[in-house]
C-alpha cells in the first residue's frame, strides 16, 4: 500500500488513495496505522477517492487516531487539497471536494498554500442540543466551570476565552480537555480551543489571538484548522475585527469571518515523505479485525 505523510503546522496525516487499500479501513487498522511506535505515526488518516458527484474532484474522508471519523479538518483538508493538485487530480486553481461536512471549495494560492471556503458556521446545532441561539454555555472540568462558545464549523467546537497568554500557556490541557470533550452537553463529543487576544501590530488590519487546541479523539495538537476557525469566530462574536490571525504552537493561520459567519481559512501544508507499507505490516493489518 502506497501512502504519503503530510503536515500542516505540525498537524500530520497519512494520505491514502482508496484504490491502494488492500483491506477495509476499520477503526482498529486506523489506530495501528497512526501508532507512533508500531505504525506510521500520525494525527489521523485522510482517505481520497473518486466520486461521481458532478463538479467534485474527489471525496475526502477524515479519520482520527482513535479510529473515529471526523466530519472535517482544516489542516487535513489543506493537506488533501495540495496533494490532489500535486498528483494531477486537477489542474484548476479552484475546485470542490466532498466531505462528511459537505462541500469545501479551495483556492490554490501558491506551491504549498491555499485558501479554503469552509462554509457558514453556526452557533446552533444538534452537537449542542441544549444550547440557546447564541451558542454560549458552561461546562465543568478539573474542578471549575468554564464558559464556552459553541461553534459548528463542519465539526463541533467549544471555544474558551482566557485572560492572558501566561494563563493560556499554563493550562494543563491533558487534565482539562477530556472532561469537556466528553461532556453530556455534546452528544457527538466536541473539539476544544482555548484562546486569548494578542496585540495587533501597527498598520495591520484585523486582529490576533493565541490559541491552544484539544482535538476530539486526538488530544492536544500543535495546530487545528477547524479549532483555529472556532476560536477566531468566537473572538469575532465578541466584537473583534476579521480577519483573525490565529497563533498556534505550530505556526499561524488566517481566518476570515464574514457577517453571516461564513469562514475562509488560509495556510500552508507540505509533504513529509512517501512510502510503501512493508509486507509484514500489511499482513498484520490484514489479520486485524
C-alpha positions as a Python dict, from the first residue, in 0.01 Angstrom:
ca = {
    (1, 'X'): (0, 0, 0),
    (2, 'X'): (146, 333, -111),
    (3, 'X'): (85, 639, 104),
    (4, 'X'): (220, 985, 178),
    (5, 'X'): (258, 1162, 508),
    (6, 'X'): (186, 1537, 509),
    (7, 'X'): (190, 1802, 780),
    (8, 'X'): (41, 2145, 831),
    (9, 'X'): (176, 2342, 1128),
    (10, 'X'): (286, 2011, 1279),
    (11, 'X'): (-59, 1853, 1241),
    (12, 'X'): (30, 1540, 1044),
    (13, 'X'): (-185, 1299, 842),
    (14, 'X'): (-133, 984, 641),
    (15, 'X'): (-289, 1027, 294),
    (16, 'X'): (-413, 715, 115),
    (17, 'X'): (-584, 685, -223),
    (18, 'X'): (-872, 439, -191),
    (19, 'X'): (-760, 202, -473),
    (20, 'X'): (-437, 141, -278),
    (21, 'X'): (-617, -15, 18),
    (22, 'X'): (-571, -396, 34),
    (23, 'X'): (-839, -419, 306),
    (24, 'X'): (-1122, -218, 458),
    (25, 'X'): (-1005, 80, 663),
    (26, 'X'): (-1150, -25, 1000),
    (27, 'X'): (-1109, 165, 1331),
    (28, 'X'): (-861, -96, 1457),
    (29, 'X'): (-648, -63, 1144),
    (30, 'X'): (-660, 316, 1164),
    (31, 'X'): (-537, 304, 1524),
    (32, 'X'): (-248, 80, 1421),
    (33, 'X'): (-151, 296, 1123),
    (34, 'X'): (-148, 607, 1342),
    (35, 'X'): (52, 446, 1623),
    (36, 'X'): (388, 621, 1653),
    (37, 'X'): (570, 305, 1766),
    (38, 'X'): (415, 17, 1570),
    (39, 'X'): (268, 202, 1271),
    (40, 'X'): (340, 507, 1058),
    (41, 'X'): (262, 757, 1332),
    (42, 'X'): (20, 1042, 1262),
    (43, 'X'): (-267, 1257, 1388),
    (44, 'X'): (-506, 1078, 1156),
    (45, 'X'): (-575, 930, 813),
    (46, 'X'): (-706, 1106, 502),
    (47, 'X'): (-876, 874, 252),
    (48, 'X'): (-921, 1010, -100),
    (49, 'X'): (-1146, 852, -359),
    (50, 'X'): (-1301, 938, -693),
    (51, 'X'): (-1662, 1050, -689),
    (52, 'X'): (-1945, 1054, -941),
    (53, 'X'): (-2084, 1373, -790),
    (54, 'X'): (-2084, 1637, -1064),
    (55, 'X'): (-1839, 1918, -1012),
    (56, 'X'): (-1630, 1744, -744),
    (57, 'X'): (-1266, 1649, -790),
    (58, 'X'): (-1264, 1391, -509),
    (59, 'X'): (-1431, 1266, -193),
    (60, 'X'): (-1239, 1304, 131),
    (61, 'X'): (-1289, 1102, 449),
    (62, 'X'): (-1104, 1202, 765),
    (63, 'X'): (-1023, 963, 1049),
    (64, 'X'): (-893, 1042, 1396),
    (65, 'X'): (-613, 831, 1550),
    (66, 'X'): (-864, 666, 1785),
    (67, 'X'): (-1039, 522, 1477),
    (68, 'X'): (-1340, 755, 1481),
    (69, 'X'): (-1438, 953, 1173),
    (70, 'X'): (-1427, 1334, 1175),
    (71, 'X'): (-1658, 1548, 967),
    (72, 'X'): (-1387, 1798, 875),
    (73, 'X'): (-1030, 1907, 950),
    (74, 'X'): (-895, 2240, 832),
    (75, 'X'): (-533, 2126, 833),
    (76, 'X'): (-618, 1784, 693),
    (77, 'X'): (-828, 1943, 420),
    (78, 'X'): (-538, 2166, 311),
    (79, 'X'): (-307, 1866, 302),
    (80, 'X'): (-556, 1673, 87),
    (81, 'X'): (-614, 1976, -139),
    (82, 'X'): (-247, 2030, -212),
    (83, 'X'): (-192, 1654, -251),
    (84, 'X'): (-468, 1638, -512),
    (85, 'X'): (-318, 1925, -708),
    (86, 'X'): (36, 1788, -687),
    (87, 'X'): (-73, 1442, -803),
    (88, 'X'): (-272, 1562, -1102),
    (89, 'X'): (-628, 1502, -985),
    (90, 'X'): (-695, 1855, -1114),
    (91, 'X'): (-506, 2138, -1281),
    (92, 'X'): (-754, 2402, -1165),
    (93, 'X'): (-680, 2666, -903),
    (94, 'X'): (-1036, 2644, -770),
    (95, 'X'): (-1233, 2322, -729),
    (96, 'X'): (-1465, 2130, -495),
    (97, 'X'): (-1411, 1835, -260),
    (98, 'X'): (-1687, 1638, -92),
    (99, 'X'): (-1655, 1568, 282),
    (100, 'X'): (-1882, 1437, 555),
    (101, 'X'): (-1945, 1804, 640),
    (102, 'X'): (-2046, 1881, 281),
    (103, 'X'): (-1870, 2073, 6),
    (104, 'X'): (-1545, 2259, 65),
    (105, 'X'): (-1403, 2488, -203),
    (106, 'X'): (-1030, 2558, -204),
    (107, 'X'): (-832, 2814, -399),
    (108, 'X'): (-466, 2732, -464),
    (109, 'X'): (-259, 3041, -381),
    (110, 'X'): (96, 2903, -404),
    (111, 'X'): (305, 2585, -428),
    (112, 'X'): (220, 2494, -66),
    (113, 'X'): (-60, 2736, 27),
    (114, 'X'): (-434, 2760, -28),
    (115, 'X'): (-749, 2932, 91),
    (116, 'X'): (-1039, 2706, 187),
    (117, 'X'): (-1401, 2812, 183),
    (118, 'X'): (-1518, 2633, 498),
    (119, 'X'): (-1882, 2731, 455),
    (120, 'X'): (-2108, 2906, 701),
    (121, 'X'): (-2054, 2837, 1071),
    (122, 'X'): (-2342, 2806, 1319),
    (123, 'X'): (-2387, 2872, 1687),
    (124, 'X'): (-2695, 2646, 1698),
    (125, 'X'): (-2657, 2279, 1606),
    (126, 'X'): (-2753, 1926, 1716),
    (127, 'X'): (-2398, 1897, 1852),
    (128, 'X'): (-2504, 2123, 2142),
    (129, 'X'): (-2878, 2047, 2166),
    (130, 'X'): (-2937, 2227, 2496),
    (131, 'X'): (-2775, 2548, 2375),
    (132, 'X'): (-2955, 2874, 2305),
    (133, 'X'): (-2934, 3084, 1986),
    (134, 'X'): (-2604, 3243, 2091),
    (135, 'X'): (-2436, 2904, 2148),
    (136, 'X'): (-2297, 3006, 2484),
    (137, 'X'): (-2276, 2771, 2781),
    (138, 'X'): (-2072, 2646, 3073),
    (139, 'X'): (-1910, 2310, 3133),
    (140, 'X'): (-1732, 2156, 3433),
    (141, 'X'): (-1378, 2022, 3418),
    (142, 'X'): (-1080, 1992, 3651),
    (143, 'X'): (-1273, 2133, 3946),
    (144, 'X'): (-1400, 2453, 3785),
    (145, 'X'): (-1664, 2591, 3548),
    (146, 'X'): (-1558, 2701, 3201),
    (147, 'X'): (-1763, 2943, 2988),
    (148, 'X'): (-1757, 2839, 2622),
    (149, 'X'): (-1884, 2946, 2283),
    (150, 'X'): (-2024, 2658, 2078),
    (151, 'X'): (-1946, 2684, 1707),
    (152, 'X'): (-2028, 2432, 1434),
    (153, 'X'): (-1763, 2466, 1161),
    (154, 'X'): (-1817, 2131, 992),
    (155, 'X'): (-1740, 1973, 1328),
    (156, 'X'): (-1830, 2083, 1682),
    (157, 'X'): (-1609, 2332, 1864),
    (158, 'X'): (-1616, 2470, 2217),
    (159, 'X'): (-1409, 2789, 2223),
    (160, 'X'): (-1299, 2910, 2567),
    (161, 'X'): (-1150, 3256, 2626),
    (162, 'X'): (-886, 3305, 2896),
    (163, 'X'): (-745, 3628, 3033),
    (164, 'X'): (-386, 3635, 2910),
    (165, 'X'): (-107, 3440, 2743),
    (166, 'X'): (52, 3329, 3072),
    (167, 'X'): (-278, 3178, 3183),
    (168, 'X'): (-326, 3012, 2846),
    (169, 'X'): (20, 2857, 2839),
    (170, 'X'): (-14, 2738, 3198),
    (171, 'X'): (-328, 2532, 3132),
    (172, 'X'): (-293, 2155, 3169),
    (173, 'X'): (-498, 2055, 2864),
    (174, 'X'): (-442, 1684, 2930),
    (175, 'X'): (-627, 1729, 3260),
    (176, 'X'): (-890, 1977, 3139),
    (177, 'X'): (-969, 1864, 2784),
    (178, 'X'): (-1112, 1511, 2820),
    (179, 'X'): (-1400, 1607, 3051),
    (180, 'X'): (-1504, 1889, 2816),
    (181, 'X'): (-1467, 1675, 2503),
    (182, 'X'): (-1686, 1402, 2654),
    (183, 'X'): (-1935, 1619, 2847),
    (184, 'X'): (-2301, 1516, 2823),
    (185, 'X'): (-2373, 1857, 2669),
    (186, 'X'): (-2209, 1732, 2347),
    (187, 'X'): (-2367, 1409, 2218),
    (188, 'X'): (-2102, 1374, 1943),
    (189, 'X'): (-1822, 1492, 2175),
    (190, 'X'): (-1653, 1822, 2093),
    (191, 'X'): (-1323, 1978, 1998),
    (192, 'X'): (-1199, 2240, 2245),
    (193, 'X'): (-999, 2556, 2178),
    (194, 'X'): (-859, 2788, 2443),
    (195, 'X'): (-763, 3136, 2326),
    (196, 'X'): (-660, 3484, 2439),
    (197, 'X'): (-623, 3811, 2243),
    (198, 'X'): (-285, 3944, 2129),
    (199, 'X'): (-185, 4297, 2033),
    (200, 'X'): (-227, 4378, 1665),
    (201, 'X'): (88, 4527, 1507),
    (202, 'X'): (51, 4890, 1394),
    (203, 'X'): (-59, 4931, 1035),
    (204, 'X'): (-218, 4588, 1008),
    (205, 'X'): (-585, 4509, 973),
    (206, 'X'): (-789, 4255, 1161),
    (207, 'X'): (-689, 4109, 1497),
    (208, 'X'): (-469, 3839, 1651),
    (209, 'X'): (-523, 3568, 1910),
    (210, 'X'): (-307, 3296, 2066),
    (211, 'X'): (-474, 2955, 2085),
    (212, 'X'): (-419, 2602, 2208),
    (213, 'X'): (-626, 2314, 2071),
    (214, 'X'): (-758, 1993, 2227),
    (215, 'X'): (-898, 1781, 1945),
    (216, 'X'): (-1174, 1526, 1976),
    (217, 'X'): (-1024, 1178, 1953),
    (218, 'X'): (-670, 1314, 1947),
    (219, 'X'): (-580, 1527, 2249),
    (220, 'X'): (-370, 1843, 2235),
    (221, 'X'): (-229, 1914, 1890),
    (222, 'X'): (20, 2169, 1763),
    (223, 'X'): (-248, 2313, 1535),
    (224, 'X'): (-602, 2264, 1407),
    (225, 'X'): (-768, 2446, 1121),
    (226, 'X'): (-1122, 2397, 1247),
    (227, 'X'): (-1010, 2466, 1605),
    (228, 'X'): (-849, 2790, 1489),
    (229, 'X'): (-1169, 2873, 1298),
    (230, 'X'): (-1383, 2811, 1606),
    (231, 'X'): (-1162, 3029, 1825),
    (232, 'X'): (-1148, 3306, 1564),
    (233, 'X'): (-1526, 3307, 1520),
    (234, 'X'): (-1580, 3315, 1896),
    (235, 'X'): (-1344, 3613, 1914),
    (236, 'X'): (-1522, 3795, 1631),
    (237, 'X'): (-1857, 3736, 1804),
    (238, 'X'): (-1725, 3945, 2095),
    (239, 'X'): (-1680, 4239, 1857),
    (240, 'X'): (-1323, 4179, 1735),
    (241, 'X'): (-1218, 4251, 1377),
    (242, 'X'): (-1176, 3999, 1095),
    (243, 'X'): (-950, 3864, 953),
    (244, 'X'): (-813, 3694, 1262),
    (245, 'X'): (-454, 3570, 1272),
    (246, 'X'): (-453, 3264, 1498),
    (247, 'X'): (-113, 3192, 1651),
    (248, 'X'): (-78, 2822, 1736),
    (249, 'X'): (205, 2607, 1867),
    (250, 'X'): (283, 2501, 1509),
    (251, 'X'): (253, 2841, 1340),
    (252, 'X'): (-9, 3086, 1218),
    (253, 'X'): (-338, 3053, 1029),
    (254, 'X'): (-558, 3329, 891),
    (255, 'X'): (-935, 3306, 941),
    (256, 'X'): (-1173, 3541, 763),
    (257, 'X'): (-1517, 3565, 925),
    (258, 'X'): (-1796, 3738, 735),
    (259, 'X'): (-2106, 3895, 889),
    (260, 'X'): (-2313, 3585, 808),
    (261, 'X'): (-2046, 3369, 982),
    (262, 'X'): (-1905, 3244, 653),
    (263, 'X'): (-1546, 3128, 715),
    (264, 'X'): (-1240, 3116, 491),
    (265, 'X'): (-922, 2953, 622),
    (266, 'X'): (-577, 3023, 475),
    (267, 'X'): (-250, 2843, 544),
    (268, 'X'): (13, 2601, 419),
    (269, 'X'): (66, 2224, 402),
    (270, 'X'): (370, 2021, 293),
    (271, 'X'): (464, 1660, 227),
    (272, 'X'): (691, 1481, 474),
    (273, 'X'): (758, 1155, 292),
    (274, 'X'): (612, 896, 55),
    (275, 'X'): (646, 525, 127),
    (276, 'X'): (501, 177, 97),
    (277, 'X'): (388, -38, 390),
    (278, 'X'): (610, -338, 450),
    (279, 'X'): (468, -681, 359),
    (280, 'X'): (490, -774, 726),
    (281, 'X'): (280, -479, 848),
    (282, 'X'): (38, -523, 558),
    (283, 'X'): (-17, -884, 663),
    (284, 'X'): (-58, -790, 1030),
    (285, 'X'): (-319, -532, 935),
    (286, 'X'): (-495, -787, 715),
    (287, 'X'): (-533, -1008, 1024),
    (288, 'X'): (-652, -714, 1237),
    (289, 'X'): (-1029, -705, 1283),
}
